[in-house]
Amino acid sequence: MKNESDLIALHIDFDKYTDGDVDFKRELISLIAIDIMELHRCIVNAFKLNDAELLRKGCHKASTTLEMINDPELTTLIHALKEKMAKTKIDRSLVSEEEILPLYKFFNELARSIAHLNG
């Protein structure tokens, strides 16, 4: 298990979104975690089903969460994946499993980091 120093540093200004309300902060953290898990599943399914539209919809649905997280590595990974996709189909010759694995790993680390926020 990762220790605290191995977690992804999240620089989310929760007060900006919650006005300092501790209960709402907990709820927001839970919602962020759910959004990230859904986006992760969406990316996995889009890749498996060869469905670029599914990826586009998943990224759009999670756009507020991605904006709040504002992590350059995550943004780069998602942008690179979206750039390599055709408008209607994923070209498997352009997107390899090896390229998508870092994104899966990042999502797992991000989920642990978000879970850690609620202690």
VMD Tcl script that builds the backbone (N, CA, C; Angstrom):
set m [mol new atoms 357]
animate dup $m
set s [atomselect $m all]
$s set {name element resname resid chain x y z} {
  {N N MET 1 A 0.838 -1.185 0.000}
  {CA C MET 1 A 0.000 0.000 0.000}
  {C C MET 1 A 0.881 1.245 0.000}
  {N N LYS 2 A 0.449 2.255 -0.712}
  {CA C LYS 2 A 1.231 3.490 -0.794}
  {C C LYS 2 A 1.140 4.264 0.514}
  {N N ASN 3 A 2.250 4.899 0.855}
  {CA C ASN 3 A 2.176 5.772 2.011}
  {C C ASN 3 A 1.822 7.172 1.540}
  {N N GLU 4 A 1.630 8.053 2.473}
  {CA C GLU 4 A 1.151 9.401 2.172}
  {C C GLU 4 A 2.049 10.141 1.186}
  {N N SER 5 A 3.358 9.929 1.270}
  {CA C SER 5 A 4.266 10.640 0.374}
  {C C SER 5 A 4.181 10.114 -1.061}
  {N N ASP 6 A 3.606 8.916 -1.262}
  {CA C ASP 6 A 3.468 8.340 -2.598}
  {C C ASP 6 A 2.162 8.735 -3.278}
  {N N LEU 7 A 1.285 9.434 -2.576}
  {CA C LEU 7 A 0.005 9.822 -3.155}
  {C C LEU 7 A 0.198 10.984 -4.128}
  {N N ILE 8 A -0.720 11.088 -5.069}
  {CA C ILE 8 A -0.701 12.204 -6.010}
  {C C ILE 8 A -1.092 13.466 -5.249}
  {N N ALA 9 A -0.301 14.498 -5.394}
  {CA C ALA 9 A -0.621 15.763 -4.727}
  {C C ALA 9 A -1.801 16.406 -5.446}
  {N N LEU 10 A -2.888 16.551 -4.734}
  {CA C LEU 10 A -4.079 17.176 -5.301}
  {C C LEU 10 A -4.180 18.594 -4.767}
  {N N HIS 11 A -4.261 19.531 -5.658}
  {CA C HIS 11 A -4.303 20.938 -5.270}
  {C C HIS 11 A -5.677 21.513 -5.592}
  {N N ILE 12 A -6.685 20.898 -5.003}
  {CA C ILE 12 A -8.056 21.333 -5.238}
  {C C ILE 12 A -8.425 22.341 -4.153}
  {N N ASP 13 A -8.869 23.493 -4.565}
  {CA C ASP 13 A -9.313 24.513 -3.617}
  {C C ASP 13 A -10.774 24.226 -3.252}
  {N N PHE 14 A -10.963 23.340 -2.280}
  {CA C PHE 14 A -12.318 22.927 -1.916}
  {C C PHE 14 A -13.152 24.090 -1.389}
  {N N ASP 15 A -12.507 25.044 -0.726}
  {CA C ASP 15 A -13.256 26.199 -0.201}
  {C C ASP 15 A -13.916 26.988 -1.332}
  {N N LYS 16 A -13.270 26.991 -2.489}
  {CA C LYS 16 A -13.829 27.679 -3.653}
  {C C LYS 16 A -15.179 27.068 -4.043}
  {N N TYR 17 A -15.323 25.762 -3.831}
  {CA C TYR 17 A -16.527 25.050 -4.230}
  {C C TYR 17 A -17.503 24.797 -3.083}
  {N N THR 18 A -16.997 24.853 -1.849}
  {CA C THR 18 A -17.840 24.453 -0.712}
  {C C THR 18 A -18.071 25.563 0.306}
  {N N ASP 19 A -17.465 26.708 0.127}
  {CA C ASP 19 A -17.555 27.805 1.097}
  {C C ASP 19 A -17.196 27.346 2.509}
  {N N GLY 20 A -16.253 26.406 2.599}
  {CA C GLY 20 A -15.782 25.945 3.902}
  {C C GLY 20 A -16.697 24.948 4.595}
  {N N ASP 21 A -17.781 24.536 3.967}
  {CA C ASP 21 A -18.722 23.576 4.551}
  {C C ASP 21 A -18.084 22.181 4.529}
  {N N VAL 22 A -17.740 21.670 5.727}
  {CA C VAL 22 A -17.035 20.400 5.859}
  {C C VAL 22 A -17.862 19.237 5.306}
  {N N ASP 23 A -19.151 19.209 5.587}
  {CA C ASP 23 A -20.001 18.131 5.084}
  {C C ASP 23 A -20.073 18.152 3.561}
  {N N PHE 24 A -20.214 19.344 2.999}
  {CA C PHE 24 A -20.264 19.451 1.548}
  {C C PHE 24 A -18.921 19.057 0.939}
  {N N LYS 25 A -17.819 19.377 1.623}
  {CA C LYS 25 A -16.491 18.979 1.141}
  {C C LYS 25 A -16.404 17.461 1.056}
  {N N ARG 26 A -16.868 16.764 2.104}
  {CA C ARG 26 A -16.863 15.296 2.082}
  {C C ARG 26 A -17.700 14.763 0.916}
  {N N GLU 27 A -18.865 15.366 0.723}
  {CA C GLU 27 A -19.733 14.948 -0.374}
  {C C GLU 27 A -19.057 15.204 -1.726}
  {N N LEU 28 A -18.416 16.350 -1.864}
  {CA C LEU 28 A -17.737 16.692 -3.102}
  {C C LEU 28 A -16.588 15.722 -3.379}
  {N N ILE 29 A -15.846 15.374 -2.355}
  {CA C ILE 29 A -14.757 14.399 -2.514}
  {C C ILE 29 A -15.318 13.070 -3.006}
  {N N SER 30 A -16.443 12.649 -2.435}
  {CA C SER 30 A -17.074 11.402 -2.876}
  {C C SER 30 A -17.515 11.500 -4.331}
  {N N LEU 31 A -18.078 12.633 -4.707}
  {CA C LEU 31 A -18.526 12.823 -6.092}
  {C C LEU 31 A -17.346 12.831 -7.064}
  {N N ILE 32 A -16.247 13.434 -6.662}
  {CA C ILE 32 A -15.040 13.437 -7.495}
  {C C ILE 32 A -14.559 12.004 -7.685}
  {N N ALA 33 A -14.524 11.240 -6.604}
  {CA C ALA 33 A -14.083 9.844 -6.683}
  {C C ALA 33 A -14.982 9.047 -7.633}
  {N N ILE 34 A -16.280 9.245 -7.540}
  {CA C ILE 34 A -17.226 8.542 -8.416}
  {C C ILE 34 A -16.998 8.947 -9.873}
  {N N ASP 35 A -16.835 10.234 -10.125}
  {CA C ASP 35 A -16.587 10.713 -11.494}
  {C C ASP 35 A -15.317 10.100 -12.083}
  {N N ILE 36 A -14.267 10.041 -11.279}
  {CA C ILE 36 A -12.998 9.487 -11.755}
  {C C ILE 36 A -13.148 7.997 -12.056}
  {N N MET 37 A -13.847 7.267 -11.187}
  {CA C MET 37 A -14.064 5.833 -11.441}
  {C C MET 37 A -14.899 5.636 -12.704}
  {N N GLU 38 A -15.924 6.465 -12.889}
  {CA C GLU 38 A -16.763 6.361 -14.089}
  {C C GLU 38 A -15.958 6.690 -15.351}
  {N N LEU 39 A -15.129 7.715 -15.285}
  {CA C LEU 39 A -14.308 8.066 -16.436}
  {C C LEU 39 A -13.330 6.938 -16.753}
  {N N HIS 40 A -12.753 6.358 -15.720}
  {CA C HIS 40 A -11.837 5.233 -15.921}
  {C C HIS 40 A -12.555 4.092 -16.635}
  {N N ARG 41 A -13.746 3.725 -16.136}
  {CA C ARG 41 A -14.525 2.653 -16.776}
  {C C ARG 41 A -14.878 3.026 -18.214}
  {N N CYS 42 A -15.216 4.268 -18.423}
  {CA C CYS 42 A -15.572 4.748 -19.755}
  {C C CYS 42 A -14.395 4.590 -20.717}
  {N N ILE 43 A -13.208 4.946 -20.288}
  {CA C ILE 43 A -12.023 4.828 -21.137}
  {C C ILE 43 A -11.728 3.364 -21.436}
  {N N VAL 44 A -11.816 2.520 -20.428}
  {CA C VAL 44 A -11.608 1.079 -20.627}
  {C C VAL 44 A -12.612 0.543 -21.650}
  {N N ASN 45 A -13.886 0.887 -21.461}
  {CA C ASN 45 A -14.924 0.393 -22.366}
  {C C ASN 45 A -14.784 0.977 -23.764}
  {N N ALA 46 A -14.429 2.244 -23.872}
  {CA C ALA 46 A -14.243 2.862 -25.187}
  {C C ALA 46 A -13.135 2.149 -25.949}
  {N N PHE 47 A -12.081 1.811 -25.253}
  {CA C PHE 47 A -10.966 1.109 -25.886}
  {C C PHE 47 A -11.383 -0.302 -26.297}
  {N N LYS 48 A -12.059 -1.017 -25.388}
  {CA C LYS 48 A -12.494 -2.389 -25.680}
  {C C LYS 48 A -13.514 -2.439 -26.814}
  {N N LEU 49 A -14.438 -1.467 -26.828}
  {CA C LEU 49 A -15.521 -1.466 -27.805}
  {C C LEU 49 A -15.181 -0.702 -29.088}
  {N N ASN 50 A -13.999 -0.125 -29.115}
  {CA C ASN 50 A -13.588 0.663 -30.272}
  {C C ASN 50 A -14.560 1.825 -30.508}
  {N N ASP 51 A -14.920 2.527 -29.424}
  {CA C ASP 51 A -15.967 3.535 -29.482}
  {C C ASP 51 A -15.440 4.896 -29.019}
  {N N ALA 52 A -15.003 5.702 -29.975}
  {CA C ALA 52 A -14.459 7.021 -29.657}
  {C C ALA 52 A -15.523 7.949 -29.089}
  {N N GLU 53 A -16.773 7.782 -29.515}
  {CA C GLU 53 A -17.867 8.625 -29.015}
  {C C GLU 53 A -18.079 8.388 -27.520}
  {N N LEU 54 A -17.935 7.156 -27.078}
  {CA C LEU 54 A -18.053 6.838 -25.658}
  {C C LEU 54 A -16.987 7.579 -24.853}
  {N N LEU 55 A -15.784 7.623 -25.371}
  {CA C LEU 55 A -14.712 8.366 -24.692}
  {C C LEU 55 A -15.043 9.853 -24.647}
  {N N ARG 56 A -15.485 10.396 -25.768}
  {CA C ARG 56 A -15.820 11.820 -25.811}
  {C C ARG 56 A -16.897 12.162 -24.789}
  {N N LYS 57 A -17.934 11.347 -24.720}
  {CA C LYS 57 A -19.019 11.587 -23.766}
  {C C LYS 57 A -18.532 11.462 -22.325}
  {N N GLY 58 A -17.704 10.464 -22.061}
  {CA C GLY 58 A -17.175 10.277 -20.708}
  {C C GLY 58 A -16.314 11.441 -20.264}
  {N N CYS 59 A -15.474 11.932 -21.166}
  {CA C CYS 59 A -14.618 13.084 -20.842}
  {C C CYS 59 A -15.461 14.335 -20.647}
  {N N HIS 60 A -16.488 14.487 -21.465}
  {CA C HIS 60 A -17.371 15.648 -21.314}
  {C C HIS 60 A -18.092 15.609 -19.966}
  {N N LYS 61 A -18.604 14.440 -19.604}
  {CA C LYS 61 A -19.330 14.301 -18.338}
  {C C LYS 61 A -18.412 14.606 -17.139}
  {N N ALA 62 A -17.150 14.234 -17.261}
  {CA C ALA 62 A -16.208 14.424 -16.157}
  {C C ALA 62 A -15.422 15.726 -16.273}
  {N N SER 63 A -15.794 16.592 -17.202}
  {CA C SER 63 A -14.982 17.792 -17.456}
  {C C SER 63 A -14.846 18.701 -16.230}
  {N N THR 64 A -15.906 18.864 -15.457}
  {CA C THR 64 A -15.818 19.714 -14.257}
  {C C THR 64 A -14.862 19.090 -13.245}
  {N N THR 65 A -14.951 17.783 -13.071}
  {CA C THR 65 A -14.043 17.092 -12.149}
  {C C THR 65 A -12.608 17.216 -12.630}
  {N N LEU 66 A -12.387 17.011 -13.920}
  {CA C LEU 66 A -11.029 17.130 -14.463}
  {C C LEU 66 A -10.493 18.552 -14.294}
  {N N GLU 67 A -11.359 19.525 -14.470}
  {CA C GLU 67 A -10.960 20.924 -14.273}
  {C C GLU 67 A -10.590 21.177 -12.807}
  {N N MET 68 A -11.378 20.626 -11.890}
  {CA C MET 68 A -11.092 20.811 -10.464}
  {C C MET 68 A -9.771 20.161 -10.080}
  {N N ILE 69 A -9.527 18.959 -10.595}
  {CA C ILE 69 A -8.287 18.239 -10.279}
  {C C ILE 69 A -7.098 18.957 -10.892}
  {N N ASN 70 A -7.266 19.437 -12.129}
  {CA C ASN 70 A -6.256 20.242 -12.800}
  {C C ASN 70 A -4.861 19.642 -12.687}
  {N N ASP 71 A -4.761 18.361 -13.005}
  {CA C ASP 71 A -3.473 17.676 -12.952}
  {C C ASP 71 A -2.891 17.613 -14.363}
  {N N PRO 72 A -1.713 18.195 -14.579}
  {CA C PRO 72 A -1.132 18.226 -15.924}
  {C C PRO 72 A -0.906 16.834 -16.513}
  {N N GLU 73 A -0.481 15.879 -15.684}
  {CA C GLU 73 A -0.232 14.527 -16.197}
  {C C GLU 73 A -1.526 13.888 -16.690}
  {N N LEU 74 A -2.586 13.995 -15.912}
  {CA C LEU 74 A -3.875 13.434 -16.312}
  {C C LEU 74 A -4.383 14.116 -17.574}
  {N N THR 75 A -4.295 15.427 -17.619}
  {CA C THR 75 A -4.734 16.183 -18.788}
  {C C THR 75 A -3.963 15.748 -20.029}
  {N N THR 76 A -2.664 15.584 -19.902}
  {CA C THR 76 A -1.829 15.155 -21.020}
  {C C THR 76 A -2.196 13.760 -21.489}
  {N N LEU 77 A -2.380 12.831 -20.547}
  {CA C LEU 77 A -2.722 11.460 -20.911}
  {C C LEU 77 A -4.067 11.390 -21.636}
  {N N ILE 78 A -5.058 12.087 -21.119}
  {CA C ILE 78 A -6.381 12.058 -21.742}
  {C C ILE 78 A -6.347 12.763 -23.098}
  {N N HIS 79 A -5.676 13.892 -23.164}
  {CA C HIS 79 A -5.586 14.624 -24.428}
  {C C HIS 79 A -4.896 13.771 -25.497}
  {N N ALA 80 A -3.816 13.099 -25.130}
  {CA C ALA 80 A -3.098 12.254 -26.084}
  {C C ALA 80 A -3.989 11.128 -26.595}
  {N N LEU 81 A -4.761 10.522 -25.702}
  {CA C LEU 81 A -5.659 9.452 -26.116}
  {C C LEU 81 A -6.731 9.983 -27.059}
  {N N LYS 82 A -7.333 11.103 -26.704}
  {CA C LYS 82 A -8.373 11.687 -27.554}
  {C C LYS 82 A -7.823 12.076 -28.921}
  {N N GLU 83 A -6.612 12.603 -28.958}
  {CA C GLU 83 A -5.991 13.013 -30.216}
  {C C GLU 83 A -5.750 11.831 -31.149}
  {N N LYS 84 A -5.485 10.672 -30.583}
  {CA C LYS 84 A -5.169 9.499 -31.393}
  {C C LYS 84 A -6.406 8.767 -31.891}
  {N N MET 85 A -7.564 9.189 -31.464}
  {CA C MET 85 A -8.787 8.508 -31.864}
  {C C MET 85 A -9.369 9.128 -33.124}
  {N N ALA 86 A -9.909 8.277 -33.934}
  {CA C ALA 86 A -10.634 8.759 -35.108}
  {C C ALA 86 A -11.956 9.352 -34.634}
  {N N LYS 87 A -12.652 10.061 -35.496}
  {CA C LYS 87 A -13.906 10.699 -35.105}
  {C C LYS 87 A -14.956 9.678 -34.673}
  {N N THR 88 A -14.989 8.524 -35.293}
  {CA C THR 88 A -16.024 7.545 -34.948}
  {C C THR 88 A -15.483 6.228 -34.430}
  {N N LYS 89 A -14.255 5.921 -34.720}
  {CA C LYS 89 A -13.679 4.652 -34.280}
  {C C LYS 89 A -12.257 4.866 -33.779}
  {N N ILE 90 A -11.862 4.049 -32.835}
  {CA C ILE 90 A -10.481 4.063 -32.351}
  {C C ILE 90 A -9.655 3.249 -33.335}
  {N N ASP 91 A -8.583 3.808 -33.813}
  {CA C ASP 91 A -7.679 3.070 -34.678}
  {C C ASP 91 A -6.693 2.347 -33.771}
  {N N ARG 92 A -6.879 1.059 -33.628}
  {CA C ARG 92 A -6.039 0.295 -32.703}
  {C C ARG 92 A -4.560 0.334 -33.084}
  {N N SER 93 A -4.246 0.647 -34.327}
  {CA C SER 93 A -2.838 0.768 -34.688}
  {C C SER 93 A -2.235 2.050 -34.122}
  {N N LEU 94 A -3.104 3.020 -33.755}
  {CA C LEU 94 A -2.619 4.278 -33.193}
  {C C LEU 94 A -2.607 4.277 -31.672}
  {N N VAL 95 A -3.497 3.496 -31.061}
  {CA C VAL 95 A -3.595 3.463 -29.602}
  {C C VAL 95 A -3.326 2.040 -29.144}
  {N N SER 96 A -2.180 1.841 -28.524}
  {CA C SER 96 A -1.819 0.501 -28.057}
  {C C SER 96 A -2.152 0.353 -26.582}
  {N N GLU 97 A -2.256 -0.887 -26.150}
  {CA C GLU 97 A -2.498 -1.179 -24.737}
  {C C GLU 97 A -1.385 -0.579 -23.881}
  {N N GLU 98 A -0.151 -0.588 -24.393}
  {CA C GLU 98 A 0.979 -0.033 -23.640}
  {C C GLU 98 A 0.816 1.469 -23.425}
  {N N GLU 99 A 0.187 2.149 -24.372}
  {CA C GLU 99 A -0.019 3.587 -24.230}
  {C C GLU 99 A -1.132 3.909 -23.247}
  {N N ILE 100 A -2.092 3.023 -23.130}
  {CA C ILE 100 A -3.234 3.296 -22.268}
  {C C ILE 100 A -2.978 2.831 -20.822}
  {N N LEU 101 A -2.037 1.921 -20.629}
  {CA C LEU 101 A -1.731 1.434 -19.275}
  {C C LEU 101 A -1.319 2.541 -18.304}
  {N N PRO 102 A -0.493 3.529 -18.716}
  {CA C PRO 102 A -0.168 4.608 -17.770}
  {C C PRO 102 A -1.405 5.374 -17.297}
  {N N LEU 103 A -2.400 5.501 -18.161}
  {CA C LEU 103 A -3.632 6.173 -17.779}
  {C C LEU 103 A -4.376 5.350 -16.737}
  {N N TYR 104 A -4.449 4.040 -16.927}
  {CA C TYR 104 A -5.096 3.169 -15.945}
  {C C TYR 104 A -4.376 3.270 -14.597}
  {N N LYS 105 A -3.040 3.238 -14.647}
  {CA C LYS 105 A -2.243 3.332 -13.414}
  {C C LYS 105 A -2.500 4.673 -12.726}
  {N N PHE 106 A -2.535 5.735 -13.516}
  {CA C PHE 106 A -2.767 7.056 -12.950}
  {C C PHE 106 A -4.135 7.118 -12.280}
  {N N PHE 107 A -5.164 6.545 -12.925}
  {CA C PHE 107 A -6.498 6.547 -12.338}
  {C C PHE 107 A -6.513 5.815 -10.999}
  {N N ASN 108 A -5.822 4.699 -10.911}
  {CA C ASN 108 A -5.766 3.966 -9.644}
  {C C ASN 108 A -5.093 4.798 -8.558}
  {N N GLU 109 A -3.993 5.446 -8.899}
  {CA C GLU 109 A -3.295 6.298 -7.930}
  {C C GLU 109 A -4.154 7.500 -7.544}
  {N N LEU 110 A -4.848 8.066 -8.519}
  {CA C LEU 110 A -5.714 9.204 -8.257}
  {C C LEU 110 A -6.865 8.805 -7.327}
  {N N ALA 111 A -7.450 7.643 -7.564}
  {CA C ALA 111 A -8.534 7.165 -6.703}
  {C C ALA 111 A -8.056 7.004 -5.263}
  {N N ARG 112 A -6.844 6.461 -5.077}
  {CA C ARG 112 A -6.293 6.319 -3.710}
  {C C ARG 112 A -6.060 7.699 -3.081}
  {N N SER 113 A -5.562 8.636 -3.874}
  {CA C SER 113 A -5.289 9.981 -3.356}
  {C C SER 113 A -6.583 10.688 -2.949}
  {N N ILE 114 A -7.626 10.524 -3.763}
  {CA C ILE 114 A -8.916 11.136 -3.432}
  {C C ILE 114 A -9.504 10.494 -2.184}
  {N N ALA 115 A -9.420 9.181 -2.099}
  {CA C ALA 115 A -9.925 8.479 -0.909}
  {C C ALA 115 A -9.197 8.953 0.350}
  {N N HIS 116 A -7.928 9.253 0.203}
  {CA C HIS 116 A -7.131 9.709 1.341}
  {C C HIS 116 A -7.582 11.078 1.850}
  {N N LEU 117 A -8.202 11.878 0.992}
  {CA C LEU 117 A -8.660 13.204 1.396}
  {C C LEU 117 A -9.684 13.131 2.525}
  {N N ASN 118 A -10.508 12.106 2.510}
  {CA C ASN 118 A -11.522 11.948 3.558}
  {C C ASN 118 A -10.975 11.211 4.776}
  {N N GLY 119 A -9.713 10.821 4.685}
  {CA C GLY 119 A -9.075 10.177 5.827}
  {C C GLY 119 A -9.621 8.849 6.034}
}
mol reanalyze $m
mol bondsrecalc $m
mol representation Tube
mol addrep $m
